[in-house]
Amino acid sequence: MRVLGIDPGTATTGYGIVEGKGSRLRYIAHGAITTPAGQSFSTRLKTIFEEVSRLIQQHAPDAVAIEKIYFSQNVTTGIAVAQARGVIALAAELAGKPIGEFSPLEVKNAVVGYGKATKQQVQEMVKILLTLDARPKPDDAADALALAICQVHAGKLRKIQGE
């Protein structure tokens, strides 16, 4: 199963592609989609949509994994991220790709085995699980790789359960 993990944001949207076969994980790619602050918000969303669509076409994932939205203190930022998440979900839907949604707690449990793991612990486990030379950068891309790993594990679980 090949998964495109996406950590949504309006300034920086991280992405990571991971393939899972049996008990093995294989790193494919990671990076970030960046949009200049000076652009209109709708132009930034268009860029995110186009780049995610391009990644789906280029890497042909079986599924897309995206972080669930949660609001902490800044509702305005949360709304902007939700809009970015919407264009990402649209790109996946138009490409016919199923979408897995995971909370930060679920991702930490899947990657580290501990729901209160730090960002550094998650990044270190991503590095180990994908046999990378260094922790992936930027942080948004590391989070996206963790989301992809989480989706690979979730897909295996559904297969075991016969879904």
OpenMM code with the backbone's topology and positions (N, CA, C; nanometers):
from openmm import Vec3, app, unit

residues = "MET ARG VAL LEU GLY ILE ASP PRO GLY THR ALA THR THR GLY TYR GLY ILE VAL GLU GLY LYS GLY SER ARG LEU ARG TYR ILE ALA HIS GLY ALA ILE THR THR PRO ALA GLY GLN SER PHE SER THR ARG LEU LYS THR ILE PHE GLU GLU VAL SER ARG LEU ILE GLN GLN HIS ALA PRO ASP ALA VAL ALA ILE GLU LYS ILE TYR PHE SER GLN ASN VAL THR THR GLY ILE ALA VAL ALA GLN ALA ARG GLY VAL ILE ALA LEU ALA ALA GLU LEU ALA GLY LYS PRO ILE GLY GLU PHE SER PRO LEU GLU VAL LYS ASN ALA VAL VAL GLY TYR GLY LYS ALA THR LYS GLN GLN VAL GLN GLU MET VAL LYS ILE LEU LEU THR LEU ASP ALA ARG PRO LYS PRO ASP ASP ALA ALA ASP ALA LEU ALA LEU ALA ILE CYS GLN VAL HIS ALA GLY LYS LEU ARG LYS ILE GLN GLY GLU".split()
positions = [
    Vec3(0.0837, -0.1176, 0.0000),
    Vec3(0.0000, 0.0000, 0.0000),
    Vec3(0.0885, 0.1243, 0.0000),
    Vec3(0.0635, 0.2134, -0.0935),
    Vec3(0.1369, 0.3397, -0.1012),
    Vec3(0.0458, 0.4508, -0.0501),
    Vec3(0.0988, 0.5333, 0.0407),
    Vec3(0.0180, 0.6371, 0.1046),
    Vec3(0.0858, 0.7731, 0.0916),
    Vec3(0.0050, 0.8720, 0.0567),
    Vec3(0.0478, 1.0111, 0.0587),
    Vec3(-0.0049, 1.0724, 0.1875),
    Vec3(0.0849, 1.1047, 0.2791),
    Vec3(0.0472, 1.1710, 0.4031),
    Vec3(0.0594, 1.3206, 0.3848),
    Vec3(-0.0371, 1.3948, 0.4386),
    Vec3(-0.0354, 1.5400, 0.4229),
    Vec3(-0.0648, 1.6079, 0.5562),
    Vec3(0.0233, 1.7000, 0.5940),
    Vec3(0.0041, 1.7841, 0.7122),
    Vec3(-0.0392, 1.9211, 0.6608),
    Vec3(-0.1697, 1.9523, 0.6687),
    Vec3(-0.2211, 2.0732, 0.6038),
    Vec3(-0.1820, 2.2025, 0.6737),
    Vec3(-0.1623, 2.3042, 0.5925),
    Vec3(-0.1357, 2.4387, 0.6407),
    Vec3(-0.1479, 2.5342, 0.5238),
    Vec3(-0.1642, 2.6627, 0.5504),
    Vec3(-0.1758, 2.7564, 0.4388),
    Vec3(-0.0398, 2.8102, 0.3961),
    Vec3(0.0512, 2.8326, 0.4900),
    Vec3(0.1857, 2.8782, 0.4549),
    Vec3(0.2716, 2.7603, 0.4102),
    Vec3(0.2655, 2.6508, 0.4856),
    Vec3(0.3429, 2.5303, 0.4550),
    Vec3(0.2550, 2.4079, 0.4734),
    Vec3(0.2454, 2.3293, 0.3686),
    Vec3(0.1750, 2.2011, 0.3730),
    Vec3(0.2800, 2.0929, 0.3521),
    Vec3(0.3003, 2.0106, 0.4540),
    Vec3(0.3988, 1.9040, 0.4426),
    Vec3(0.3390, 1.7830, 0.3736),
    Vec3(0.4231, 1.7109, 0.2999),
    Vec3(0.3786, 1.5856, 0.2397),
    Vec3(0.4867, 1.4792, 0.2557),
    Vec3(0.4422, 1.3547, 0.2597),
    Vec3(0.5337, 1.2419, 0.2689),
    Vec3(0.4695, 1.1202, 0.2054),
    Vec3(0.5477, 1.0458, 0.1301),
    Vec3(0.4966, 0.9260, 0.0636),
    Vec3(0.5722, 0.8054, 0.1171),
    Vec3(0.4944, 0.7070, 0.1626),
    Vec3(0.5485, 0.5851, 0.2226),
    Vec3(0.4779, 0.4664, 0.1602),
    Vec3(0.5528, 0.3601, 0.1418),
    Vec3(0.4943, 0.2362, 0.0911),
    Vec3(0.5111, 0.1277, 0.1966),
    Vec3(0.4067, 0.0515, 0.2182),
    Vec3(0.4122, -0.0587, 0.3134),
    Vec3(0.3857, -0.1902, 0.2438),
    Vec3(0.4767, -0.2851, 0.2610),
    Vec3(0.4597, -0.4202, 0.2069),
    Vec3(0.4930, -0.5174, 0.3179),
    Vec3(0.3934, -0.5955, 0.3586),
    Vec3(0.4148, -0.6855, 0.4709),
    Vec3(0.4485, -0.6043, 0.5941),
    Vec3(0.5573, -0.6391, 0.6595),
    Vec3(0.5976, -0.5652, 0.7795),
    Vec3(0.6983, -0.4549, 0.7473),
    Vec3(0.7270, -0.4352, 0.6199),
    Vec3(0.8286, -0.3370, 0.5804),
    Vec3(0.7676, -0.2050, 0.5360),
    Vec3(0.8346, -0.0983, 0.5746),
    Vec3(0.7990, 0.0354, 0.5290),
    Vec3(0.9105, 0.0845, 0.4380),
    Vec3(0.8718, 0.1507, 0.3302),
    Vec3(0.9716, 0.2038, 0.2370),
    Vec3(0.9439, 0.3514, 0.2129),
    Vec3(1.0455, 0.4311, 0.2327),
    Vec3(1.0378, 0.5746, 0.2081),
    Vec3(1.0369, 0.5986, 0.0576),
    Vec3(0.9474, 0.6868, 0.0126),
    Vec3(0.9432, 0.7254, -0.1288),
    Vec3(0.9895, 0.8705, -0.1456),
    Vec3(0.9237, 0.9636, -0.0758),
    Vec3(0.9579, 1.1053, -0.0912),
    Vec3(0.8955, 1.1864, 0.0216),
    Vec3(0.9465, 1.3067, 0.0407),
    Vec3(0.8830, 1.4022, 0.1314),
    Vec3(0.9229, 1.5431, 0.0903),
    Vec3(0.8460, 1.6390, 0.1368),
    Vec3(0.8749, 1.7782, 0.1048),
    Vec3(0.7659, 1.8684, 0.1579),
    Vec3(0.7638, 1.9898, 0.1061),
    Vec3(0.6650, 2.0870, 0.1519),
    Vec3(0.6164, 2.1719, 0.0356),
    Vec3(0.4895, 2.2024, 0.0406),
    Vec3(0.4280, 2.2967, -0.0521),
    Vec3(0.4218, 2.4288, 0.0242),
    Vec3(0.4865, 2.5315, -0.0288),
    Vec3(0.4856, 2.6603, 0.0399),
    Vec3(0.4127, 2.7636, -0.0455),
    Vec3(0.3433, 2.8530, 0.0227),
    Vec3(0.2732, 2.9609, -0.0468),
    Vec3(0.3149, 3.0932, 0.0162),
    Vec3(0.3480, 3.1920, -0.0661),
    Vec3(0.3916, 3.3215, -0.0134),
    Vec3(0.2806, 3.3940, 0.0624),
    Vec3(0.3172, 3.4561, 0.1727),
    Vec3(0.2210, 3.5287, 0.2561),
    Vec3(0.1544, 3.6428, 0.1800),
    Vec3(0.2207, 3.6985, 0.0804),
    Vec3(0.1660, 3.8109, 0.0051),
    Vec3(0.0557, 3.7735, -0.0926),
    Vec3(0.0400, 3.6445, -0.1203),
    Vec3(-0.0643, 3.6014, -0.2143),
    Vec3(-0.2014, 3.6070, -0.1477),
    Vec3(-0.3039, 3.6208, -0.2313),
    Vec3(-0.4395, 3.6154, -0.1765),
    Vec3(-0.4641, 3.4757, -0.1211),
    Vec3(-0.5549, 3.4668, -0.0257),
    Vec3(-0.5829, 3.3380, 0.0375),
    Vec3(-0.6342, 3.2371, -0.0646),
    Vec3(-0.7201, 3.2818, -0.1562),
    Vec3(-0.7736, 3.1892, -0.2568),
    Vec3(-0.6639, 3.1397, -0.3509),
    Vec3(-0.5666, 3.2234, -0.3821),
    Vec3(-0.4537, 3.1809, -0.4661),
    Vec3(-0.3690, 3.0775, -0.3927),
    Vec3(-0.3515, 3.0972, -0.2626),
    Vec3(-0.2751, 3.0009, -0.1830),
    Vec3(-0.3458, 2.8653, -0.1814),
    Vec3(-0.4781, 2.8667, -0.1638),
    Vec3(-0.5548, 2.7412, -0.1650),
    Vec3(-0.5458, 2.6733, -0.3012),
    Vec3(-0.5514, 2.7519, -0.4076),
    Vec3(-0.5398, 2.6972, -0.5436),
    Vec3(-0.4045, 2.6289, -0.5619),
    Vec3(-0.2986, 2.6924, -0.5144),
    Vec3(-0.1644, 2.6333, -0.5241),
    Vec3(-0.1585, 2.5001, -0.4498),
    Vec3(-0.2135, 2.4961, -0.3293),
    Vec3(-0.2142, 2.3717, -0.2510),
    Vec3(-0.2906, 2.2631, -0.3259),
    Vec3(-0.4072, 2.2973, -0.3779),
    Vec3(-0.4880, 2.2015, -0.4535),
    Vec3(-0.4099, 2.1476, -0.5738),
    Vec3(-0.3507, 2.2364, -0.6517),
    Vec3(-0.2778, 2.1950, -0.7724),
    Vec3(-0.1571, 2.1079, -0.7384),
    Vec3(-0.0836, 2.1446, -0.6350),
    Vec3(0.0353, 2.0674, -0.5979),
    Vec3(-0.0010, 1.9301, -0.5414),
    Vec3(-0.1057, 1.9233, -0.4603),
    Vec3(-0.1497, 1.7931, -0.4082),
    Vec3(-0.1996, 1.7061, -0.5233),
    Vec3(-0.2727, 1.7655, -0.6166),
    Vec3(-0.3194, 1.6909, -0.7347),
    Vec3(-0.2008, 1.6364, -0.8138),
    Vec3(-0.0967, 1.7189, -0.8291),
    Vec3(0.0240, 1.6761, -0.9009),
    Vec3(0.0936, 1.5613, -0.8281),
    Vec3(0.1033, 1.5710, -0.6961),
    Vec3(0.1661, 1.4640, -0.6177),
    Vec3(0.0886, 1.3332, -0.6308),
    Vec3(-0.0436, 1.3419, -0.6293),
    Vec3(-0.1263, 1.2216, -0.6444),
    Vec3(-0.1028, 1.1595, -0.7816),
    Vec3(-0.1003, 1.2431, -0.8848),
    Vec3(-0.0773, 1.1910, -1.0198),
    Vec3(0.0638, 1.1331, -1.0336),
    Vec3(0.1628, 1.2009, -0.9808),
    Vec3(0.3022, 1.1582, -0.9938),
    Vec3(0.3327, 1.0302, -0.9165),
    Vec3(0.2804, 1.0169, -0.7946),
    Vec3(0.3182, 0.9056, -0.7076),
    Vec3(0.2142, 0.7950, -0.6971),
    Vec3(0.0953, 0.8169, -0.7511),
    Vec3(-0.0119, 0.7163, -0.7545),
    Vec3(-0.0324, 0.6449, -0.6207),
    Vec3(-0.0636, 0.7198, -0.5145),
    Vec3(-0.0874, 0.6535, -0.3859),
    Vec3(-0.2186, 0.5755, -0.3883),
    Vec3(-0.2262, 0.4745, -0.3018),
    Vec3(-0.3507, 0.3993, -0.2852),
    Vec3(-0.4468, 0.4735, -0.1933),
    Vec3(-0.3928, 0.5595, -0.1082),
    Vec3(-0.4747, 0.6348, -0.0127),
    Vec3(-0.4020, 0.7633, 0.0249),
    Vec3(-0.4788, 0.8551, 0.0814),
    Vec3(-0.4245, 0.9810, 0.1316),
    Vec3(-0.4563, 0.9878, 0.2807),
    Vec3(-0.3571, 1.0231, 0.3609),
    Vec3(-0.3763, 1.0383, 0.5059),
    Vec3(-0.3608, 1.1854, 0.5411),
    Vec3(-0.4528, 1.2347, 0.6218),
    Vec3(-0.4521, 1.3763, 0.6572),
    Vec3(-0.4833, 1.3917, 0.8060),
    Vec3(-0.4252, 1.4948, 0.8648),
    Vec3(-0.4468, 1.5169, 1.0076),
    Vec3(-0.5862, 1.5736, 1.0325),
    Vec3(-0.6534, 1.5210, 1.1353),
    Vec3(-0.7829, 1.5757, 1.1767),
    Vec3(-0.7605, 1.7151, 1.2336),
    Vec3(-0.8590, 1.7982, 1.2146),
    Vec3(-0.8518, 1.9351, 1.2657),
    Vec3(-0.8926, 1.9381, 1.4124),
    Vec3(-0.8166, 2.0100, 1.4899),
    Vec3(-0.8585, 2.0379, 1.6265),
    Vec3(-0.8245, 2.1834, 1.6554),
    Vec3(-0.9102, 2.2500, 1.7270),
    Vec3(-0.8889, 2.3907, 1.7592),
    Vec3(-0.8306, 2.4001, 1.8990),
    Vec3(-0.7200, 2.4709, 1.9092),
    Vec3(-0.6653, 2.4948, 2.0428),
    Vec3(-0.6991, 2.6387, 2.0813),
    Vec3(-0.6047, 2.7277, 2.0715),
    Vec3(-0.6287, 2.8662, 2.1116),
    Vec3(-0.6712, 2.9546, 1.9943),
    Vec3(-0.6085, 2.9377, 1.8787),
    Vec3(-0.6274, 3.0305, 1.7680),
    Vec3(-0.7304, 2.9786, 1.6680),
    Vec3(-0.8535, 3.0233, 1.6826),
    Vec3(-0.9625, 2.9781, 1.5963),
    Vec3(-0.9404, 3.0235, 1.4523),
    Vec3(-0.8868, 3.1435, 1.4326),
    Vec3(-0.8631, 3.1947, 1.2977),
    Vec3(-0.7669, 3.1046, 1.2217),
    Vec3(-0.6585, 3.0643, 1.2855),
    Vec3(-0.5635, 2.9723, 1.2228),
    Vec3(-0.6307, 2.8391, 1.1952),
    Vec3(-0.7101, 2.7916, 1.2888),
    Vec3(-0.7810, 2.6648, 1.2706),
    Vec3(-0.8734, 2.6672, 1.1508),
    Vec3(-0.9410, 2.7786, 1.1293),
    Vec3(-1.0311, 2.7904, 1.0141),
    Vec3(-0.9509, 2.7892, 0.8843),
    Vec3(-0.8387, 2.8593, 0.8804),
    Vec3(-0.7545, 2.8611, 0.7604),
    Vec3(-0.7018, 2.7214, 0.7296),
    Vec3(-0.6584, 2.6491, 0.8324),
    Vec3(-0.6094, 2.5121, 0.8128),
    Vec3(-0.7231, 2.4224, 0.7645),
    Vec3(-0.8421, 2.4432, 0.8178),
    Vec3(-0.9579, 2.3644, 0.7742),
    Vec3(-0.9868, 2.3881, 0.6265),
    Vec3(-0.9690, 2.5108, 0.5800),
    Vec3(-0.9905, 2.5392, 0.4384),
    Vec3(-0.8828, 2.4726, 0.3524),
    Vec3(-0.7591, 2.4738, 0.3979),
    Vec3(-0.6524, 2.4037, 0.3254),
    Vec3(-0.6820, 2.2546, 0.3217),
    Vec3(-0.7271, 2.2027, 0.4337),
    Vec3(-0.7641, 2.0613, 0.4433),
    Vec3(-0.8755, 2.0283, 0.3440),
    Vec3(-0.9675, 2.1213, 0.3254),
    Vec3(-1.0779, 2.1009, 0.2318),
    Vec3(-1.0311, 2.0859, 0.0882),
    Vec3(-0.9368, 2.1697, 0.0446),
    Vec3(-0.8895, 2.1568, -0.0941),
    Vec3(-0.8043, 2.0313, -0.1110),
    Vec3(-0.7369, 1.9889, -0.0051),
    Vec3(-0.6599, 1.8637, -0.0098),
    Vec3(-0.7554, 1.7454, -0.0230),
    Vec3(-0.8617, 1.7459, 0.0566),
    Vec3(-0.9616, 1.6387, 0.0486),
    Vec3(-1.0281, 1.6373, -0.0886),
    Vec3(-1.0535, 1.7542, -0.1452),
    Vec3(-1.1125, 1.7626, -0.2790),
    Vec3(-1.0192, 1.7013, -0.3832),
    Vec3(-0.8904, 1.7321, -0.3753),
    Vec3(-0.7937, 1.6751, -0.4702),
    Vec3(-0.7928, 1.5228, -0.4609),
    Vec3(-0.7951, 1.4700, -0.3390),
    Vec3(-0.7970, 1.3243, -0.3201),
    Vec3(-0.9263, 1.2644, -0.3740),
    Vec3(-1.0371, 1.3276, -0.3447),
    Vec3(-1.1679, 1.2773, -0.3899),
    Vec3(-1.1769, 1.2773, -0.5421),
    Vec3(-1.1332, 1.3849, -0.6055),
    Vec3(-1.1379, 1.3924, -0.7518),
    Vec3(-1.0492, 1.2864, -0.8173),
    Vec3(-0.9428, 1.2469, -0.7472),
    Vec3(-0.8529, 1.1424, -0.7984),
    Vec3(-0.9011, 1.0026, -0.7602),
    Vec3(-1.0108, 0.9950, -0.6862),
    Vec3(-1.0653, 0.8646, -0.6461),
    Vec3(-0.9853, 0.7949, -0.5376),
    Vec3(-0.9159, 0.8725, -0.4557),
    Vec3(-0.8328, 0.8146, -0.3494),
    Vec3(-0.9052, 0.8205, -0.2155),
    Vec3(-0.9105, 0.7090, -0.1419),
    Vec3(-0.9707, 0.7130, -0.0084),
    Vec3(-0.8854, 0.7981, 0.0854),
    Vec3(-0.9528, 0.8594, 0.1823),
    Vec3(-0.8858, 0.9493, 0.2755),
    Vec3(-0.8941, 0.8918, 0.4161),
    Vec3(-0.7780, 0.8764, 0.4793),
    Vec3(-0.7721, 0.8388, 0.6203),
    Vec3(-0.7483, 0.9641, 0.7018),
    Vec3(-0.8223, 0.9802, 0.8100),
    Vec3(-0.8078, 1.0980, 0.8960),
    Vec3(-0.7625, 1.0533, 1.0340),
    Vec3(-0.6584, 1.1180, 1.0849),
    Vec3(-0.5997, 1.0764, 1.2116),
    Vec3(-0.5723, 1.1967, 1.3004),
    Vec3(-0.5990, 1.1798, 1.4285),
    Vec3(-0.5675, 1.2841, 1.5261),
    Vec3(-0.4188, 1.2755, 1.5602),
    Vec3(-0.3613, 1.3828, 1.6141),
    Vec3(-0.2217, 1.3759, 1.6572),
    Vec3(-0.1975, 1.2613, 1.7559),
    Vec3(-0.2916, 1.2360, 1.8452),
    Vec3(-0.2795, 1.1256, 1.9412),
    Vec3(-0.2702, 0.9906, 1.8698),
    Vec3(-0.3546, 0.9698, 1.7684),
    Vec3(-0.3516, 0.8439, 1.6928),
    Vec3(-0.2191, 0.8263, 1.6193),
    Vec3(-0.1680, 0.9350, 1.5640),
    Vec3(-0.0405, 0.9287, 1.4917),
    Vec3(0.0729, 0.8943, 1.5879),
    Vec3(0.0764, 0.9605, 1.7024),
    Vec3(0.1813, 0.9332, 1.8016),
    Vec3(0.1753, 0.7888, 1.8497),
    Vec3(0.0556, 0.7380, 1.8738),
    Vec3(0.0408, 0.5980, 1.9151),
    Vec3(0.0888, 0.5025, 1.8067),
    Vec3(0.0559, 0.5313, 1.6816),
    Vec3(0.0933, 0.4424, 1.5712),
    Vec3(0.2434, 0.4430, 1.5444),
    Vec3(0.3058, 0.5586, 1.5587),
    Vec3(0.4473, 0.5716, 1.5221),
    Vec3(0.5404, 0.5444, 1.6396),
    Vec3(0.5055, 0.5955, 1.7576),
    Vec3(0.5933, 0.5840, 1.8742),
    Vec3(0.5421, 0.4806, 1.9741),
    Vec3(0.4101, 0.4595, 1.9752),
    Vec3(0.3518, 0.3689, 2.0734),
    Vec3(0.3146, 0.4395, 2.2024),
    Vec3(0.3171, 0.5734, 2.1984),
    Vec3(0.2883, 0.6537, 2.3172),
    Vec3(0.2201, 0.7827, 2.2725),
    Vec3(0.0963, 0.8034, 2.3161),
    Vec3(0.0164, 0.9166, 2.2715),
    Vec3(0.0642, 1.0533, 2.3151),
    Vec3(0.1534, 1.0579, 2.4142),
    Vec3(0.2050, 1.1868, 2.4608),
    Vec3(0.3493, 1.2094, 2.4153),
    Vec3(0.3898, 1.1394, 2.3102),
    Vec3(0.5257, 1.1544, 2.2575),
    Vec3(0.5480, 1.2980, 2.2102),
    Vec3(0.6727, 1.3429, 2.2193),
    Vec3(0.7083, 1.4766, 2.1706),
    Vec3(0.7273, 1.4720, 2.0193),
    Vec3(0.7294, 1.5911, 1.9592),
    Vec3(0.7559, 1.6003, 1.8149),
    Vec3(0.8906, 1.5360, 1.7812),
    Vec3(0.9895, 1.5588, 1.8662),
    Vec3(1.1228, 1.5037, 1.8416),
    Vec3(1.1208, 1.3509, 1.8463),
    Vec3(1.0452, 1.2940, 1.9395),
    Vec3(1.0350, 1.1477, 1.9481),
    Vec3(0.9666, 1.0905, 1.8241),
    Vec3(0.8627, 1.1577, 1.7765),
    Vec3(0.7941, 1.1126, 1.6547),
    Vec3(0.8904, 1.1201, 1.5364),
    Vec3(0.9616, 1.2308, 1.5236),
    Vec3(1.0558, 1.2467, 1.4128),
    Vec3(1.1669, 1.1415, 1.4171),
    Vec3(1.2142, 1.1111, 1.5358),
    Vec3(1.3194, 1.0095, 1.5492),
    Vec3(1.2676, 0.8723, 1.5073),
    Vec3(1.1448, 0.8393, 1.5461),
    Vec3(1.0871, 0.7100, 1.5066),
    Vec3(1.0603, 0.7047, 1.3567),
    Vec3(1.0184, 0.8149, 1.2975),
    Vec3(1.0003, 0.8197, 1.1518),
    Vec3(1.1342, 0.7906, 1.0851),
    Vec3(1.2394, 0.8540, 1.1346),
    Vec3(1.3745, 0.8312, 1.0810),
    Vec3(1.4123, 0.6834, 1.0910),
    Vec3(1.3873, 0.6223, 1.2060),
    Vec3(1.4228, 0.4815, 1.2281),
    Vec3(1.3373, 0.3893, 1.1416),
    Vec3(1.2053, 0.4107, 1.1434),
    Vec3(1.1144, 0.3223, 1.0692),
    Vec3(1.1388, 0.3258, 0.9189),
    Vec3(1.1797, 0.4419, 0.8675),
    Vec3(1.2014, 0.4560, 0.7231),
    Vec3(1.3490, 0.4469, 0.6857),
    Vec3(1.4341, 0.4125, 0.7831),
    Vec3(1.5799, 0.4023, 0.7654),
    Vec3(1.6380, 0.5231, 0.6912),
    Vec3(1.6064, 0.6408, 0.7431),
    Vec3(1.6593, 0.7652, 0.6877),
    Vec3(1.7884, 0.8013, 0.7598),
    Vec3(1.8734, 0.8782, 0.6950),
    Vec3(1.9998, 0.9202, 0.7553),
    Vec3(1.9810, 1.0266, 0.8631),
    Vec3(1.8750, 1.1059, 0.8500),
    Vec3(1.8490, 1.2142, 0.9456),
    Vec3(1.6983, 1.2308, 0.9620),
    Vec3(1.6620, 1.3042, 1.0658),
    Vec3(1.5199, 1.3349, 1.0840),
    Vec3(1.4725, 1.4170, 0.9646),
    Vec3(1.3550, 1.3839, 0.9111),
    Vec3(1.3067, 1.4580, 0.7941),
    Vec3(1.2759, 1.6038, 0.8283),
    Vec3(1.3058, 1.6902, 0.7355),
    Vec3(1.2787, 1.8336, 0.7498),
    Vec3(1.2052, 1.8806, 0.6256),
    Vec3(1.1221, 1.9807, 0.6326),
    Vec3(1.0814, 2.0529, 0.7514),
    Vec3(0.9910, 1.9685, 0.8414),
    Vec3(0.9572, 2.0232, 0.9577),
    Vec3(0.8734, 1.9511, 1.0538),
    Vec3(0.7402, 1.9081, 0.9930),
    Vec3(0.6845, 1.9926, 0.9055),
    Vec3(0.5559, 1.9598, 0.8425),
    Vec3(0.5677, 1.8329, 0.7579),
    Vec3(0.6802, 1.8150, 0.6910),
    Vec3(0.7015, 1.6946, 0.6104),
    Vec3(0.7217, 1.5727, 0.7000),
    Vec3(0.7902, 1.5906, 0.8126),
    Vec3(0.8068, 1.4803, 0.9081),
    Vec3(0.6708, 1.4362, 0.9611),
    Vec3(0.5844, 1.5333, 0.9915),
    Vec3(0.4492, 1.5010, 1.0377),
    Vec3(0.3711, 1.4271, 0.9293),
    Vec3(0.3892, 1.4683, 0.8048),
    Vec3(0.3199, 1.4032, 0.6933),
    Vec3(0.3666, 1.2587, 0.6761),
    Vec3(0.4958, 1.2340, 0.6916),
    Vec3(0.5466, 1.0963, 0.6851),
    Vec3(0.4875, 1.0131, 0.7981),
    Vec3(0.4762, 1.0725, 0.9169),
    Vec3(0.4157, 1.0013, 1.0304),
    Vec3(0.2695, 0.9679, 1.0006),
    Vec3(0.1976, 1.0598, 0.9380),
    Vec3(0.0584, 1.0337, 0.8986),
    Vec3(0.0511, 0.9186, 0.7988),
    Vec3(0.1426, 0.9162, 0.7030),
    Vec3(0.1446, 0.8082, 0.6037),
    Vec3(0.1715, 0.6737, 0.6711),
    Vec3(0.2650, 0.6710, 0.7647),
    Vec3(0.2943, 0.5477, 0.8391),
    Vec3(0.1699, 0.5025, 0.9148),
    Vec3(0.1010, 0.5959, 0.9768),
    Vec3(-0.0214, 0.5655, 1.0511),
    Vec3(-0.1259, 0.5023, 0.9583),
    Vec3(-0.1422, 0.5574, 0.8381),
    Vec3(-0.2389, 0.5032, 0.7419),
    Vec3(-0.1981, 0.3636, 0.6953),
    Vec3(-0.0694, 0.3409, 0.6737),
    Vec3(-0.0228, 0.2066, 0.6347),
    Vec3(-0.0609, 0.1068, 0.7428),
    Vec3(-0.0350, 0.1408, 0.8691),
    Vec3(-0.0710, 0.0517, 0.9797),
    Vec3(-0.2218, 0.0319, 0.9887),
    Vec3(-0.2990, 0.1384, 0.9687),
    Vec3(-0.4455, 0.1287, 0.9742),
    Vec3(-0.4973, 0.0402, 0.8613),
    Vec3(-0.4361, 0.0506, 0.7435),
    Vec3(-0.4754, -0.0336, 0.6306),
    Vec3(-0.4488, -0.1800, 0.6579),
    Vec3(-0.3360, -0.2097, 0.7220),
    Vec3(-0.3041, -0.3484, 0.7583),
    Vec3(-0.4049, -0.4017, 0.8588),
    Vec3(-0.4435, -0.3179, 0.9551),
    Vec3(-0.5395, -0.3589, 1.0570),
    Vec3(-0.6748, -0.3901, 0.9937),
    Vec3(-0.7193, -0.3054, 0.9007),
    Vec3(-0.8467, -0.3309, 0.8330),
    Vec3(-0.8406, -0.4605, 0.7533),
    Vec3(-0.7249, -0.4876, 0.6916),
    Vec3(-0.7084, -0.6105, 0.6143),
    Vec3(-0.7173, -0.7326, 0.7061),
    Vec3(-0.6540, -0.7236, 0.8230),
    Vec3(-0.6580, -0.8328, 0.9208),
    Vec3(-0.8010, -0.8550, 0.9690),
    Vec3(-0.8743, -0.7458, 0.9892),
    Vec3(-1.0110, -0.7549, 1.0384),
    Vec3(-1.1099, -0.7929, 0.9285),
    Vec3(-1.0635, -0.8016, 0.8051),
    Vec3(-1.1480, -0.8452, 0.6948),
    Vec3(-1.2362, -0.7380, 0.6353),
    Vec3(-1.2008, -0.6135, 0.6539),
    Vec3(-1.2803, -0.5047, 0.5951),
    Vec3(-1.2379, -0.4790, 0.4530),
] * unit.nanometer
topology = app.Topology()
chain = topology.addChain("A")
for resn in residues:
    res = topology.addResidue(resn, chain)
    for name in ("N", "CA", "C"):
        topology.addAtom(name, app.Element.getBySymbol(name[0]), res)
